[in-house]
Amino acid sequence: MKRLLVFALFSPALAAAAPLQGFYTSYQDWDAACDNTGTCRIAGYQDDGEIEHPVSVLFTRKAGGNAPVIGQIAVAPDFTDNEPDLKLAAKSELRLNGKALGTIRFDKDGYGKLSGAQTQALLTALRRDAKIEVISGANTWTLSDKGAAAAMLKLDEFQGRLNTPSALIRKGRSTRAVLQPQPVPTIRAAAVPQKGEYTLKKGTAKHKAVMALLQKSNQGRKNDDRFERCGDLHEPDRQRDITVYPLNSRQVLIDTSCISGAYQGTSFNAVMNAKLSRVEQVLPQEYGGHAGFDPKTATLSGGFKGRGLGDCWGGQSAVWNGKTFVRSREDTTGQCKGFLGGAWTLPIFQSKVVGGKK
């Protein structure tokens, strides 16, 4: 009887009921990211010694046994030294291990599509050592193969393809079912007032009273490292004004500085009662970078640079549903590899937001 109970607790049917969790990781010069719908993306770049010649390839594959792999490629100029705009030939050449692998047509931004044959040839070659080059006019870019096999293995593992015919790298004859596409969750945004935003100026009595409540709410979270990283909140000479956004007749969103950095900062966001006498919810710092709160969509968004050059970013958003802020988006552009703004957007969590705006 005990054996049957243990089996039931760990049965695949019950495990499948839990929402799929996405992830992002990197292996040397390659990224792997899968989202909550089951779609996975792997992206490779030049090695760090070739930062002045940015190149990247992106392979995207949805869940499902017959899902194809879609290949894209991108090149960019060396923007770190104020290089002129990239001049690409009408037709660029893709080379694999010194042999021509057909042409690529890039758009004005340096992005192109790989054919099915080119995509398959690169995936096959990247299981082992592969020299991949893009030649356009006087420009040559070289894609690194370091980490490619590990990234492909991670994709196969997440989508349940290991040892099946559809695996990218560890093919087999298993006929077990692979991961199927998962539905995009729907989040209903509650309409919030489009007017009524106001500011509590630093130095006023109301600012001091609210700041004391925010400090107390943050001090109770020392164990998650939030307290130590919020110097602007706890040091009087670094405190900033507090912006108040009405959410309804009873609650407001508070926005003030958490920490100031050389090229970006983080915000401290919390939900309080309308009288500003009680903190009801403290939000993660991931929602408090570049962006902020948009009343039209009832969305609080944060975007963060991986470094000052701005060639890698991470972003996350949360939507007010009338009771609390719930995660609605999370993504990254991957590694810092010389593409201004990042080469690609790699989703980790996606949703469909409906409603909002009063």
C-alpha positions as CSV (number, residue, x, y, z in Angstrom):
1,M,0.0,0.0,0.0
2,K,2.8,2.4,0.8
3,R,4.5,1.7,-2.6
4,L,1.3,2.7,-4.3
5,L,1.0,5.9,-2.3
6,V,4.6,6.9,-3.2
7,F,4.0,6.3,-6.9
8,A,0.9,8.4,-6.8
9,L,2.7,11.3,-5.2
10,F,5.4,11.3,-7.9
11,S,3.3,10.3,-10.9
12,P,4.0,12.2,-14.1
13,A,0.3,13.2,-14.4
14,L,0.5,15.1,-11.1
15,A,3.9,16.6,-11.9
16,A,2.6,17.9,-15.2
17,A,-0.2,19.8,-13.4
18,A,2.3,22.3,-12.0
19,P,3.0,25.3,-14.2
20,L,6.1,25.0,-16.3
21,Q,9.0,27.1,-15.0
22,G,11.3,28.8,-17.5
23,F,15.1,29.5,-17.0
24,Y,18.1,31.1,-18.4
25,T,21.7,29.9,-18.2
26,S,25.0,30.2,-20.2
27,Y,27.7,27.8,-21.3
28,Q,30.9,29.6,-22.3
29,D,30.0,31.6,-25.4
30,W,26.4,30.2,-25.6
31,D,23.1,30.9,-23.9
32,A,20.2,28.6,-23.3
33,A,16.7,30.0,-22.3
34,C,13.3,28.3,-22.2
35,D,10.0,29.9,-21.2
36,N,6.8,28.8,-19.5
37,T,5.2,27.9,-22.8
38,G,7.9,25.3,-23.5
39,T,9.6,27.3,-26.3
40,C,13.4,27.2,-26.0
41,R,16.1,29.4,-27.5
42,I,19.9,28.9,-27.7
43,A,22.2,31.7,-28.8
44,G,25.9,31.6,-29.7
45,Y,28.3,34.5,-30.1
46,Q,31.9,35.3,-30.9
47,D,34.5,34.6,-28.2
48,D,35.5,37.4,-25.9
49,G,38.7,38.0,-27.8
50,E,36.7,39.1,-30.8
51,I,34.4,41.6,-29.1
52,E,35.1,44.1,-31.9
53,H,33.4,41.8,-34.3
54,P,30.0,40.9,-32.8
55,V,28.1,38.0,-34.3
56,S,25.4,35.8,-33.0
57,V,23.2,33.0,-34.1
58,L,19.8,32.2,-32.5
59,F,18.0,28.8,-32.7
60,T,14.4,28.8,-31.6
61,R,12.3,25.6,-31.1
62,K,8.8,25.3,-29.7
63,A,7.8,22.3,-27.7
64,G,6.2,19.3,-29.5
65,G,7.7,16.3,-31.2
66,N,7.6,17.7,-34.8
67,A,8.6,21.3,-33.9
68,P,11.2,22.6,-36.3
69,V,14.2,24.6,-35.4
70,I,14.2,28.2,-36.7
71,G,17.6,29.8,-37.3
72,Q,18.5,33.5,-37.3
73,I,21.8,35.3,-37.4
74,A,23.0,38.8,-36.6
75,V,26.2,40.9,-37.0
76,A,27.1,44.3,-35.6
77,P,29.8,46.9,-35.8
78,D,32.2,47.6,-32.9
79,F,30.2,50.3,-31.2
80,T,32.7,50.5,-28.3
81,D,35.1,52.6,-30.5
82,N,32.5,54.7,-32.3
83,E,32.9,52.8,-35.5
84,P,30.8,54.0,-38.5
85,D,27.6,52.3,-39.5
86,L,28.0,48.8,-40.7
87,K,28.2,48.4,-44.5
88,L,27.0,45.0,-45.6
89,A,27.2,43.5,-49.1
90,A,23.9,42.7,-50.9
91,K,24.7,39.1,-50.3
92,S,26.8,37.8,-47.5
93,E,28.4,34.4,-47.3
94,L,28.1,31.8,-44.6
95,R,31.1,29.4,-44.3
96,L,31.3,26.2,-42.3
97,N,34.8,24.7,-41.7
98,G,36.1,26.7,-44.6
99,K,33.4,25.7,-47.1
100,A,30.6,27.9,-48.5
101,L,27.2,27.2,-46.9
102,G,25.2,29.5,-49.0
103,T,24.3,33.2,-48.8
104,I,22.6,35.4,-46.2
105,R,20.6,38.5,-46.8
106,F,20.9,40.9,-43.9
107,D,18.4,43.8,-43.2
108,K,19.6,47.3,-42.4
109,D,20.0,46.4,-38.8
110,G,22.3,43.4,-39.5
111,Y,19.8,40.6,-39.0
112,G,19.2,37.7,-41.3
113,K,17.3,34.4,-41.6
114,L,19.0,31.0,-42.0
115,S,17.5,28.6,-44.4
116,G,16.4,25.2,-43.1
117,A,19.5,23.6,-44.7
118,Q,21.8,26.1,-43.2
119,T,20.2,25.7,-39.8
120,Q,20.5,21.9,-39.9
121,A,24.1,22.0,-41.1
122,L,25.1,24.4,-38.3
123,L,23.4,22.3,-35.6
124,T,25.0,19.1,-36.9
125,A,28.5,20.7,-37.0
126,L,28.1,22.3,-33.5
127,R,27.8,18.9,-31.9
128,R,31.6,18.8,-32.4
129,D,34.3,21.4,-33.2
130,A,33.1,23.8,-35.9
131,K,34.5,27.0,-37.5
132,I,31.6,29.2,-38.5
133,E,32.3,32.4,-40.4
134,V,30.2,35.2,-41.9
135,I,31.8,37.2,-44.7
136,S,30.2,40.4,-46.0
137,G,32.3,42.8,-48.1
138,A,35.5,43.5,-46.2
139,N,34.0,42.2,-42.9
140,T,34.5,38.8,-41.4
141,W,32.9,37.5,-38.2
142,T,33.7,34.2,-36.5
143,L,31.1,32.4,-34.3
144,S,32.5,30.5,-31.3
145,D,31.5,26.8,-30.9
146,K,32.5,26.8,-27.2
147,G,29.4,25.8,-25.1
148,A,27.2,25.0,-28.1
149,A,26.8,21.3,-27.3
150,A,26.0,21.9,-23.7
151,A,23.3,24.5,-24.7
152,M,21.7,22.0,-27.1
153,L,21.7,19.3,-24.5
154,K,20.0,21.7,-22.0
155,L,17.3,22.4,-24.6
156,D,16.8,18.7,-25.3
157,E,16.6,18.0,-21.5
158,F,14.0,20.7,-20.9
159,Q,11.8,19.6,-23.7
160,G,12.0,15.9,-22.9
161,R,13.8,15.0,-26.1
162,L,16.8,13.2,-24.7
163,N,17.3,9.8,-26.5
164,T,14.3,10.5,-28.8
165,P,14.5,11.0,-32.6
166,S,13.8,14.7,-32.3
167,A,16.8,15.4,-30.0
168,L,19.4,17.9,-31.2
169,I,22.4,16.2,-29.8
170,R,21.6,13.0,-27.9
171,K,19.4,11.2,-30.4
172,G,17.8,7.8,-29.7
173,R,14.9,5.6,-30.6
174,S,12.7,6.2,-27.5
175,T,9.1,6.7,-28.4
176,R,8.1,8.4,-25.2
177,A,6.1,11.7,-25.4
178,V,8.1,14.9,-25.4
179,L,7.0,18.1,-23.8
180,Q,4.0,19.6,-25.5
181,P,3.3,23.4,-25.9
182,Q,1.9,24.9,-22.8
183,P,-0.8,27.6,-22.9
184,V,0.2,31.2,-22.3
185,P,-1.4,32.3,-19.0
186,T,-3.9,35.2,-19.1
187,I,-3.6,37.9,-16.5
188,R,-6.5,40.4,-16.1
189,A,-5.1,43.8,-15.2
190,A,-7.4,45.9,-13.0
191,A,-8.1,49.4,-14.2
192,V,-6.3,52.0,-12.1
193,P,-6.9,55.8,-12.0
194,Q,-5.1,57.6,-14.8
195,K,-4.7,60.8,-12.6
196,G,-4.0,61.5,-9.0
197,E,-0.2,60.7,-8.9
198,Y,1.6,62.9,-6.4
199,T,5.0,63.4,-4.8
200,L,6.1,63.4,-1.1
201,K,9.0,65.8,-1.1
202,K,12.1,64.9,0.9
203,G,12.3,66.8,4.2
204,T,8.5,67.1,4.8
205,A,6.8,65.5,7.8
206,K,4.8,63.2,5.6
207,H,7.9,62.0,3.7
208,K,9.6,61.2,7.0
209,A,6.6,59.3,8.3
210,V,6.2,57.2,5.2
211,M,9.9,56.6,4.9
212,A,10.0,55.2,8.5
213,L,7.3,52.7,7.5
214,L,9.2,51.7,4.3
215,Q,12.4,51.2,6.3
216,K,10.6,49.0,8.8
217,S,9.1,46.9,6.1
218,N,12.5,46.4,4.5
219,Q,14.3,45.7,7.8
220,G,12.1,42.6,8.2
221,R,13.6,41.2,5.0
222,K,17.3,41.2,6.0
223,N,17.5,37.4,5.4
224,D,16.9,37.9,1.6
225,D,19.7,40.4,1.2
226,R,17.2,43.2,0.4
227,F,18.1,45.4,3.4
228,E,21.8,45.5,2.6
229,R,21.2,46.5,-1.0
230,C,18.9,49.4,-0.2
231,G,21.2,52.1,1.0
232,D,19.1,55.0,-0.4
233,L,16.2,53.9,1.8
234,H,18.1,53.7,5.1
235,E,20.6,56.5,4.9
236,P,19.0,60.0,5.3
237,D,21.5,61.9,3.1
238,R,20.7,59.4,0.2
239,Q,17.0,59.4,0.5
240,R,14.9,60.7,-2.5
241,D,11.4,62.0,-3.0
242,I,8.6,59.4,-2.9
243,T,6.1,59.1,-5.8
244,V,2.6,57.9,-5.0
245,Y,0.4,56.3,-7.6
246,P,-3.3,55.6,-6.8
247,L,-4.4,52.0,-7.5
248,N,-8.0,52.3,-6.2
249,S,-9.8,54.2,-3.5
250,R,-8.0,52.1,-0.8
251,Q,-4.5,51.4,-2.0
252,V,-1.5,53.1,-3.6
253,L,1.8,52.2,-5.1
254,I,4.9,53.8,-3.6
255,D,8.0,54.4,-5.6
256,T,11.3,55.7,-4.3
257,S,15.1,55.1,-4.7
258,C,16.6,51.9,-3.3
259,I,20.2,52.2,-4.5
260,S,22.0,54.5,-6.9
261,G,24.7,53.1,-9.2
262,A,27.2,54.5,-11.7
263,Y,24.9,53.9,-14.7
264,Q,21.6,52.7,-13.2
265,G,19.7,52.4,-10.0
266,T,17.0,50.3,-8.4
267,S,13.7,51.4,-6.9
268,F,11.9,50.4,-3.7
269,N,8.3,49.7,-4.6
270,A,5.5,48.9,-2.2
271,V,1.7,48.8,-2.0
272,M,0.3,50.9,0.9
273,N,-3.1,51.8,2.1
274,A,-4.4,55.1,0.7
275,K,-3.8,56.9,4.1
276,L,-0.1,55.9,3.9
277,S,-0.3,54.4,7.4
278,R,0.4,50.7,6.5
279,V,2.7,48.8,4.1
280,E,0.7,45.9,2.5
281,Q,3.2,44.4,0.0
282,V,6.9,44.9,-0.7
283,L,7.8,44.2,-4.3
284,P,11.0,42.6,-5.6
285,Q,13.7,45.0,-6.8
286,E,13.6,43.3,-10.3
287,Y,10.6,45.6,-10.9
288,G,12.4,48.8,-10.1
289,G,15.0,49.6,-12.7
290,H,14.7,51.5,-16.0
291,A,11.0,51.9,-16.8
292,G,8.6,52.2,-13.8
293,F,4.9,52.2,-13.4
294,D,2.5,52.7,-16.3
295,P,-1.1,53.4,-15.2
296,K,-2.5,52.8,-18.7
297,T,-1.5,49.1,-18.5
298,A,-1.4,48.8,-14.6
299,T,2.1,47.5,-15.2
300,L,5.3,48.0,-13.1
301,S,8.4,47.2,-15.2
302,G,12.1,47.1,-14.5
303,G,15.0,46.8,-16.9
304,F,18.6,46.4,-15.9
305,K,21.9,46.7,-17.8
306,G,24.4,43.9,-17.3
307,R,27.2,46.5,-17.7
308,G,27.6,50.2,-18.5
309,L,28.1,49.6,-22.3
310,G,24.4,48.6,-22.5
311,D,25.0,45.5,-24.6
312,C,23.1,43.1,-22.2
313,W,19.8,43.7,-20.4
314,G,17.4,41.8,-18.2
315,G,13.7,42.8,-17.7
316,Q,10.7,41.9,-15.6
317,S,7.2,43.2,-15.3
318,A,4.3,42.8,-12.9
319,V,0.6,43.7,-13.4
320,W,-1.8,44.9,-10.8
321,N,-4.8,42.6,-10.7
322,G,-6.8,44.5,-8.1
323,K,-5.3,42.7,-5.1
324,T,-1.6,42.4,-5.7
325,F,1.1,42.7,-8.4
326,V,1.7,39.4,-10.2
327,R,4.6,38.6,-12.6
328,S,3.6,39.1,-16.2
329,R,7.0,39.0,-18.1
330,E,10.6,38.1,-17.6
331,D,13.3,38.0,-20.2
332,T,17.0,38.6,-20.8
333,T,19.1,39.6,-23.8
334,G,21.8,37.1,-22.7
335,Q,25.5,37.6,-22.5
336,C,27.3,41.0,-22.9
337,K,28.7,40.4,-26.4
338,G,28.9,43.8,-28.1
339,F,25.4,44.2,-29.5
340,L,24.0,47.6,-28.4
341,G,20.8,46.8,-26.5
342,G,21.6,43.0,-26.7
343,A,21.4,40.7,-29.7
344,W,18.1,38.9,-28.9
345,T,15.3,38.8,-26.5
346,L,15.2,35.5,-24.7
347,P,11.9,35.1,-22.8
348,I,11.8,33.2,-19.5
349,F,8.1,34.0,-18.6
350,Q,5.4,35.1,-20.9
351,S,1.7,36.0,-20.4
352,K,-1.2,37.6,-22.1
353,V,-2.4,40.7,-20.2
354,V,-6.0,41.9,-20.7
355,G,-7.9,44.8,-19.2
356,G,-6.3,47.8,-17.6
357,K,-6.9,51.5,-18.1
358,K,-9.8,53.3,-16.6
